[in-house]
């Protein structure tokens, strides 16, 4: 099978990111995108992840692949993002800890990831939030609400040039970052300023309803549109969202639910006007656990995006909306009754095959975990990258189709495990929802991690007394008080008698560099001031 003519069904962020990628990587192929003029996109303001942590690639990897710098930011309400905050997940009113992007700073001592746990043993009153503060320089920016970039370095210079030209201190602080942006606006910008403007000769955009999808031995014979047109292609890509018009409805591919792994299946979403953007625009996404799920807060340039992810098995949609409004009031938002709220049913899981005959799926039509850890757009660009690798081979057979599905599953399952771990480590028991999570058997995907108390996770090691890893696991486990070592382990292995003599130097080192990082960024601009001056000038 040789693919020269590709038809994308569906727009939104998935459809337009797919079109953008294929046009940039395969300029010799004919690309057509057909979307309904009557179906709105799901986008509620997306929070993305950075590359480099736990084996994940980030949104910047995708932007670099398609040669897009930061010119999209003013058109998509975008701001920079350094971290994800998790509030009250350990137990009710337990406070917030962070999972920052990038590689922890350890002074090149391979085993020094254990230092913080020794600090926690020596000083039990140390808050769990201190873990990220001690290993990630960017937390100095998060805690003081400072911009990632100093006043003298505009992101319009380009990310790589910025890092090369920065001072030594700033290089240390230029951690991995991603973006918080309006996914709907991103799709529109990619459509108008990228696909149509750069690749108009090889690209066709059609606004029409798909009325019929006849099949033959190769798969889809053609798409019959309400205009009377028949669209043929060598490959059809399903980007129709949760409807999964091609893969699910047409080919009847079974759907594997994540219900046993992920408890939620619905979300309320709203947009909140700023009352004080100087303080409300922060460089992280905040997630707060409440009665029957959790509330997201995603600051964009012009407004705050917020939503409540919950399970309708434990609370009705009406009562969930009341809980959501109550949570917003508790956070200090005003006039919450005047906001517009949208209910979004979520279909968490993935289809058992992601490429059938001449049809594959990208985005929500392929699979979705849930919004926790900002994985929506991540799965989209990772699936697209896997598609690019297959198409680059030229000829496609069943083995290639199966490899595409397997590659997508690999990353999807890893991220599912990360999301599930956040619930598994929780000790909340204040409602039936959280008690049910507490009493569930550990899902199969987490059993390797739980072997002998602590096991492998994302091919990384976490054994008692040994923790030489980075990324999500140490940040999440420290925040949930699930630690690789403790005072009893040190006593058992006869390493506690000389504790102060052995570990005091490293503990002091953690404290001193944290103070140094905080001092270095003290005079940095706030995210709001930087974005106003350099990005969103109008």
Helices and strands as residue ranges (DSSP letters): E 5-9, H 12-25, E 30-35, E 46-47, H 59-65, G 73-75, E 79-81, E 83-87, E 96-100, G 112-114, H 115-122, H 130-135, H 138-144, G 155-157, H 159-165, H 168-173, E 178-181, H 183-189, I 190-195, H 196-199, E 203-207, E 210-212, E 215-216, E 219-220, E 223-225, E 230-231, E 235-238, G 241-243, I 245-250, E 255-257, E 266-273, H 277-280, E 284-290, E 293-299, E 303-310, H 317-330, G 336-338, E 341-345, E 349-351, E 355-356, E 359-361, G 363-365, E 367-368, H 376-391, H 398-424, H 432-439, H 444-450, G 451-453, H 472-479, H 487-492, H 499-520, H 527-530, I 531-535
